[in-house]
């Protein structure tokens, strides 16, 4: 059996690299196969532009494919740059939006960490620590307000890292593209509901182990790239690869999909549903083995083997959940 995949859009964290930033098994071989078959390729992630570019350099170095180019979808879809350098989308969060997010989070759950992602750097704030010194510097942790930046620099906040480059970027009011909100307690759902009430559909909010917020989704980004390149937003011939909750939209919508290394049953179910319905275009894998690479690069592959791999990946997922409950 062969596919007719002409465009692959792959998530990065958890998919191509592990939690420590190391390339997963056979990723280099996958990249070689994609390049050899001249399949259009995009890297899409909630990560920052500079993080994606650094990761792609590492992938190309290991794959010995230094000249390979790829489209980049950064900040979850708020920034899209094609392999030829054309920027299709560039939509940061506004200062007002950043302040509204922080106010929602502060009201819902003190102690929450917010990761701010910019073009050149990332930085973080932990609201509990900020609130404890709020009498000294009003909203000391709100790094987006230009009028407060110099005040922030004068206060010892080890959890708020502001470099000269990032300070300059924030003063331009156009460099913060997405937020990742982390709460280790039970307040994450409350935060998500508060943000949805505050923003409605004006920003995209994804949930999972964290809540991510920005202007764009991976699925919308794929459609934007397709529209630019082919004149149509059709997802026929498009394959998504991913592991996270914010990948479900594109995994569900594209004609082909590979779910890999997921920790989420809802993500695995995209492949499970496809296989259960007798379709042979969406599967789950624990790693990019030879069969998965053949599937992704339009070579002859055994759909039966991929179905068995999907079942195995599901069994491993269930086992992982049971182990988590035992801890």
Residue pairs with C-beta under 8 A, 6 or more apart in sequence:
1 280
1 300
1 301
1 302
1 303
2 298
2 299
2 300
2 301
3 239
3 256
3 281
3 295
3 296
3 298
3 301
4 237
4 298
5 39
5 237
5 238
5 239
5 256
5 296
5 297
5 298
6 39
6 40
6 237
6 238
7 39
7 40
7 41
7 42
7 222
7 225
7 226
7 237
7 238
7 239
8 34
8 39
8 40
8 41
8 42
8 238
8 239
8 240
8 241
8 296
9 41
9 42
9 44
9 73
9 218
9 221
9 222
9 225
9 238
9 239
9 240
9 241
9 250
9 254
10 16
10 41
10 42
10 43
10 44
10 240
10 241
10 242
11 44
11 45
11 218
11 241
11 242
11 243
11 244
11 247
12 43
12 44
12 45
12 47
12 52
12 55
13 19
13 45
13 46
13 47
13 244
14 243
14 244
14 261
14 262
14 263
15 24
15 241
15 242
15 243
15 260
15 261
16 23
16 24
16 27
16 43
16 55
16 59
17 23
17 24
17 27
17 55
18 24
21 55
21 58
23 58
23 59
23 62
24 260
24 261
24 287
24 288
25 287
25 288
26 287
26 288
26 289
26 290
26 293
27 59
27 62
27 63
27 288
28 59
28 62
28 63
28 64
29 63
29 288
29 293
30 288
30 292
30 293
30 296
30 297
31 59
31 60
31 63
31 65
31 68
32 63
32 64
32 65
33 293
33 296
33 297
33 299
34 41
34 296
34 297
35 41
35 65
35 68
36 297
37 297
37 298
37 299
39 297
39 298
40 71
40 229
41 68
41 70
41 71
42 70
42 71
42 72
42 73
42 221
42 222
42 225
43 52
43 55
43 56
43 70
43 71
43 72
43 73
44 72
44 73
44 77
44 218
44 221
44 222
44 250
45 51
45 52
45 73
45 74
45 76
46 75
46 76
46 117
46 178
46 180
46 206
46 212
46 214
46 246
47 55
47 74
47 75
47 117
48 74
48 75
48 117
48 118
48 119
48 121
48 122
48 177
49 72
49 74
49 75
49 79
49 81
49 119
50 119
50 120
50 121
51 122
52 72
52 74
53 72
56 70
56 72
60 66
60 68
69 83
69 84
70 83
71 80
71 81
71 82
71 83
71 225
72 79
72 80
72 81
73 79
73 80
73 218
73 221
73 222
73 225
74 80
74 81
74 177
75 117
75 177
75 178
75 214
75 216
76 178
76 204
76 206
76 212
76 214
76 216
76 217
76 218
76 246
77 89
77 204
77 214
77 215
77 216
77 217
77 218
77 219
77 220
77 221
78 89
78 90
78 91
78 92
78 93
78 177
78 178
78 214
78 215
78 216
79 87
79 89
79 90
79 91
79 119
79 177
79 216
80 87
80 88
80 89
80 90
80 216
80 221
80 224
80 225
81 87
81 88
82 88
82 225
82 228
86 228
88 224
88 225
88 228
89 216
89 221
89 224
91 177
91 215
91 216
92 174
92 175
92 176
92 177
92 215
93 101
93 176
93 177
93 178
93 179
93 203
93 213
93 214
93 215
94 173
95 144
95 145
95 146
95 173
97 199
97 203
98 116
98 142
98 144
98 176
98 179
99 142
99 144
99 145
100 198
100 199
101 114
101 179
101 181
101 195
101 198
101 213
102 114
102 127
102 139
102 141
102 142
104 191
104 194
104 195
104 198
105 112
105 114
105 127
105 181
105 191
105 194
106 127
106 131
107 194
108 187
108 190
108 191
108 194
109 183
109 185
109 187
109 188
109 190
109 191
110 127
110 128
110 131
111 126
111 127
111 128
111 183
111 185
112 126
112 127
112 181
112 182
112 183
112 187
112 191
113 124
113 125
113 126
113 127
113 181
113 182
113 183
114 124
114 125
114 127
114 179
114 180
114 181
114 182
115 122
115 123
115 124
115 179
115 180
115 181
115 182
116 122
116 123
116 124
116 125
116 143
116 144
116 176
116 179
117 176
117 177
117 178
117 179
117 180
118 166
118 169
118 170
118 175
118 176
118 177
119 169
119 175
119 177
120 165
120 166
120 169
120 175
121 161
121 163
121 165
121 166
121 169
123 143
123 160
123 161
123 162
123 166
124 159
124 160
124 161
125 141
125 142
125 143
125 157
125 159
125 160
126 141
126 159
127 141
129 141
129 157
129 159
130 139
130 140
130 141
130 142
130 157
130 160
133 140
133 155
133 157
134 140
136 155
137 148
137 151
137 152
137 154
137 155
138 148
139 145
139 148
140 148
140 151
140 152
140 155
140 157
140 160
141 152
141 157
141 160
142 148
143 149
143 152
143 160
143 162
143 170
144 170
144 173
144 176
146 170
146 171
146 173
149 162
149 167
149 170
149 171
152 160
152 162
153 162
153 167
162 170
166 175
169 175
170 176
177 214
177 215
178 212
178 213
178 214
179 212
179 213
179 214
180 210
180 211
180 212
180 213
181 188
181 191
181 210
181 211
181 212
181 213
182 210
183 191
188 207
188 210
188 211
189 207
191 211
192 205
192 207
192 211
195 203
195 205
195 211
195 213
196 205
199 205
199 213
203 213
203 214
203 215
204 213
204 214
204 215
204 216
204 217
205 211
205 212
205 213
206 212
206 213
206 217
206 245
206 246
207 245
208 244
208 245
208 246
208 264
212 246
217 246
217 249
217 250
218 240
218 242
218 246
218 247
218 249
218 250
219 249
219 250
219 253
222 235
222 238
222 240
222 250
222 254
223 233
223 235
224 233
226 232
226 233
226 234
226 235
226 238
227 233
235 253
235 254
235 255
236 255
237 255
237 256
238 254
238 255
238 256
239 254
239 255
239 256
239 257
239 258
239 296
240 247
240 250
240 251
240 253
240 254
240 256
240 257
240 258
241 257
241 258
241 260
241 296
242 248
242 250
242 251
242 257
242 259
242 260
242 262
242 267
243 259
243 260
243 261
243 262
243 263
243 264
243 267
244 262
244 264
244 267
245 264
245 266
245 267
247 267
248 266
248 267
248 270
250 257
251 257
251 259
251 267
251 270
251 282
252 270
255 281
256 281
256 282
257 270
257 271
257 274
257 281
257 282
257 283
258 271
258 282
258 283
258 284
258 285
258 292
258 295
258 296
259 267
259 268
259 270
259 271
259 282
259 283
259 284
259 285
259 313
260 284
260 285
260 286
260 287
260 288
260 292
261 286
261 287
262 268
262 284
262 317
263 317
263 320
265 317
265 321
268 284
268 313
268 314
268 317
270 282
271 282
271 283
271 284
271 310
271 313
272 284
272 310
272 314
274 281
274 282
274 283
275 282
275 283
275 307
275 310
275 311
280 303
280 306
280 307
283 292
283 295
283 306
283 307
283 309
283 310
284 309
284 310
284 313
284 314
285 292
285 306
285 309
285 310
285 313
286 309
286 312
286 313
286 316
288 296
289 309
291 301
291 302
291 305
291 306
291 309
292 306
292 309
293 299
294 300
294 301
295 301
295 306
